[in-house]
């Protein structure tokens, strides 16, 4: 009788170890996926921030060019037009 109990306990321990191993693998895969998603999101945010910075710089350069190339009246009109848009 003791032998059958030992076999059942051993089989139960084997199943437990298999389940734990599978859970560890799933957890590792979830961690890697979360890390990848985080890196992608961070790259996207960086790209959006860079795009916004480039647009702002272009607008500033455009305004500066208008200021330098036109008369004060033209600059005032351009400034008023920009505030409307």
Secondary structure, DSSP 8 states (H G I E B T S, - for coil): -HHHHHHHHHHHHHHHHHHHHHHHHHHHHHHHHHHHHHHHHHHHHHHHHHHHHHHHHHHHHHHHHHHHHS-HHHHHHHHHHHHH-
